[in-house]
Amino acid sequence: MTTPNLNDALQTILAGDYGLNEGDHLKLCSILKKAHDESKKGVKTVKDISTTRLDIKLKCWGSYQYCLDTMTTTSYVNGPISDGWIQPDYVVTGFILINDCSKPMTWNCCVDNVIRHILRMNHCMYRIEIERDGIKSSYAYLQFIRDCYRADILEKKMREKYGPLPDGIDESDEAFFRGDYTYNRLVFHIVQALTR
């Protein structure tokens, strides 16, 4: 004997005769159908779980050191609840080093957002030290912005001399951060460098 699935069971219940008048029978059917549809919401079918080693260390001048160890990505298949792709879940684990004592930390988002959050939370105008896979680099906001300003001027001269970019490439100021000398430009640059 085969076990009926939930859809078959719902159809059997809806087809049943409970001695109700037609209006009440339709109300019962509507309530059961609504409950059945609600039970399918939030159901995610796991397609794949993968763990990526990060080995990223971040330290803003005068702040604590953040160490990002791993990122676990859980991706899902298209389920009965959605026609499109179900967004994956990200969990980044690591620790924060405070006075030689480490405190484990977990962030429920992708590594890009974790790095953005740490850099914005520890808004640093001086030096930001970064290490990934043993390779160290250092950023200073004021020097970075001076370099961006020089690069913007040079790029403007090159555009005047050689003309626009080829078709299909967005040449707007926003796409190239032209004229943006805020801390967010530095954050974007660091995130790009660490997640390439």
N, C-alpha and C positions, 0 to 999 in steps of 0.2 A: 504494500500500500504506500502510495506516495503522499508526502505531507504537503498540504496546500500552502502556497505562499500568501503573504499578507494581502496582496491585491485580490487574489481569488476569494480569500475569506471575507474581504470587504464586500465583494460582489454578491456573495451568498447571503450575507446579512441584509444588504440593501434589497435583495429580491424576496426576502422573507415576508410572510403575511402575519402581522401581529394584531390583526383585528382593529387597526386604527383607521379613522376616516382618512380620506385622501390628503387633506391639508396637513394633518399631524404626521402622516407617513412621509410626506415631502420634507417637513421640518426635521424629522429624525434622519432621513437620508442626507440632508444638507449638513446637519451637525456631525454625522459620522464621516462624511467626505471631508469636511473642514478639519476635523481632528486627524484624519489620515494624512492630509496634505501637510499639516503642521508637524506631524511626526517625521516627515521626510526632510524638513528644513534642518540645516546644520549637520546633516550626515555627510561625512567626507570619506571617500574611499582612497586609502593611501596607495600611491603609485610607487614612491621611492623615498627612502630615508638615506641621506648621505651626510657624512661628517668631514669637514675640511679643517686641516690644521692651519692656524693663522700665524702664530708666533709674532705678534705685533705689540710693541711697547710704545706708549705715549707719555710724555712728561712735559707739562707746561711750566715755565719758569715760576718757581715759588709754590708749586702744587705737588700733588701726589703722583706716583707713577701708576698708570693703568696698563695691565697686561692682558691682551686678548689671546686666549688659547685656541679655542675651536669654534666653528660655526656649524650647527646641525640644521640641514634643510630638509623639511618634509614636504614633498610635492604630492599633489592629489590628481586623480583621474577625473574626467568629467563625470559627474554623478547625475542621478535623476532630478536633482534640484536645480541644475543650471545647464544652460545651453553652451556656455563658454567655459574657459579655463578657470579652475579654482586656484586662487592665489596660494603660493606655498607659504608655510610657516617657517620662520627663522628663529633660532635660539643661539645666541653668542654667549660663551662662557669664558671666564677669566678671573682675574683678581685685581684688587687695588692694593698697592704697597704703601702703607702708612707707618713711618718710623720703624722700618725693618719688620713690621708685622703685616702679614698678608690677610686680606679679607676676601673670600670668594664672592664673585658677582655673576649675575645672569641677566642678560638683556633679551627681551622677546622681540627682536627686530633684526634686520640684516646688518652686516658689518659696516656698510656705508653710513647707516643711520646712527650706529653706536659711536663711530668716530666723530660724526658731526655733533652729536649730543655732548660728548666729552669735551671737544674743542670749544663749543659755545658755552658750556657750563663753566669752563675754566678760561674764560676770555683772556687771552694773553697777548699783550702788546710787545713783549720782549722776545724771549727765545722759546721755541717749541722743539723738543728733541723727539725724534722718531727712530725706531729701530724695527726692521723687518728682516727675518731670517739672518740675523747677525750683521746686517748692513745698516749703519747709522747715518742719519742726516739731521740737519738742524735748520730751522726756519726762524727768521726774525721778521715780524710784521712790517716794521718801518722800512727795512731793506727790500723786502719783497714788493711792497707798494712802489718804492722808487724804481725798481726794475720793471714793474708793470707799466708805470708811466712812460719810461723810456721806450719800452716795447710798443706801446700804443702810438707814440710819436713816429717811431721807425716804420711801423706798419702803415700808418697814414701816408708817409712819404712813398712807400713801396706801391701802394694802391694808386697814388697819383702818377707814378712813373710807369707801372706795368698794367694798370687797369684792374677791373673787378675779378673776382674769383670765377671759376667755371660755373656754368649753369647747374642748378640743383644743390649748390652749397649755400646755406644760410649765411648771409653776410651782415646781418643786423648787429648792432652794438651789443645787444643782449647775448647773442650767440657767442661773442668773443669777449664778453665782459669789458668792452672798451669803456673807459670813463668810470668804471666801478672800482673805487679804491677803498672799499670797506673790508672789514674783517671776514665777511662771508666769502669774498674772493679767495682769501688765503685758505679758508676752510675747504672750499671747493677744490682748490689746487692740491691740498694734502690728501683729501679723500681720493681724488683721481690717481695720485701717485701711489697710494697704498693699495688700491683695489684693481689695478691694471692686470 
